[in-house]
């Protein structure tokens, strides 16, 4: 149970940090740059959803603590790192 809570909290932290990084850019309103930016944001959201679904499937398939640890190790190792500016 703790692993599931940990995964949920980790996902929320990654989502909030991405949102914070995106919201620091100036808003230029609708236009070609806006549509491109919006498309890129939606692509990143879809990628996070897919990754979270894979992690959920791994946790659901776990039969014991070692399996849960393997899921955690796998998805923590693959977690995107924040980009330095």
C-alpha positions as CSV (number, residue, x, y, z in Angstrom):
1,X,0.0,0.0,0.0
2,X,2.8,2.4,0.8
3,X,4.3,1.7,-2.6
4,X,1.1,2.8,-4.3
5,X,0.9,5.9,-2.3
6,X,4.5,6.6,-3.0
7,X,3.9,6.2,-6.8
8,X,0.9,8.6,-6.6
9,X,2.9,11.2,-4.7
10,X,5.8,10.9,-7.1
11,X,3.6,11.3,-10.1
12,X,2.0,14.4,-8.7
13,X,5.3,16.0,-7.9
14,X,6.6,15.4,-11.4
15,X,3.4,16.8,-12.9
16,X,3.5,19.9,-10.6
17,X,7.2,20.6,-11.4
18,X,6.5,20.4,-15.1
19,X,3.5,22.7,-14.8
20,X,5.6,25.2,-12.8
21,X,8.4,25.2,-15.4
22,X,5.8,25.7,-18.2
23,X,4.0,28.5,-16.5
24,X,7.1,30.7,-16.3
25,X,7.1,31.3,-20.0
26,X,5.3,34.5,-21.1
27,X,1.9,34.1,-22.6
28,X,1.7,35.3,-26.2
29,X,-1.9,34.4,-26.9
30,X,-3.3,32.3,-29.7
31,X,-1.2,31.9,-32.8
32,X,1.2,29.5,-34.4
33,X,3.6,29.4,-31.5
34,X,0.8,28.9,-29.1
35,X,-0.6,26.0,-31.0
36,X,2.9,24.4,-31.3
37,X,3.5,24.8,-27.5
38,X,0.0,23.4,-26.7
39,X,0.7,20.4,-28.9
40,X,4.1,19.8,-27.1
41,X,2.4,20.1,-23.7
42,X,-0.3,17.6,-24.7
43,X,2.4,15.2,-26.0
44,X,4.2,15.3,-22.7
45,X,1.0,14.7,-20.8
46,X,0.2,11.7,-22.9
47,X,3.7,10.3,-22.3
48,X,3.3,10.8,-18.5
49,X,-0.1,9.0,-18.6
50,X,1.3,6.1,-20.5
51,X,4.3,5.8,-18.1
52,X,2.0,6.0,-15.1
53,X,-0.3,3.3,-16.6
54,X,2.8,1.0,-17.2
55,X,3.8,1.6,-13.6
56,X,0.3,0.8,-12.3
57,X,0.2,-2.4,-14.3
58,X,3.5,-3.4,-12.9
59,X,2.3,-2.8,-9.3
60,X,-1.0,-4.6,-9.9
61,X,1.0,-7.7,-11.2
62,X,3.3,-7.7,-8.2
63,X,2.9,-10.9,-6.1
64,X,5.2,-9.9,-3.2
65,X,7.4,-7.1,-1.8
66,X,10.3,-8.0,-4.1
67,X,8.1,-7.5,-7.1
68,X,6.9,-4.1,-5.8
69,X,10.5,-3.1,-5.2
70,X,11.4,-4.2,-8.8
71,X,8.6,-1.9,-10.1
72,X,9.8,1.0,-8.0
73,X,13.5,0.5,-9.0
74,X,12.5,0.2,-12.7
75,X,10.3,3.3,-12.8
76,X,12.5,5.4,-10.6
77,X,15.5,4.6,-12.9
78,X,13.4,5.6,-15.9
79,X,12.0,8.8,-14.3
80,X,12.6,11.9,-16.3
81,X,15.1,14.2,-14.7
82,X,14.4,18.0,-14.5
83,X,16.3,20.0,-17.1
84,X,18.7,22.6,-15.8
85,X,18.5,26.0,-17.4
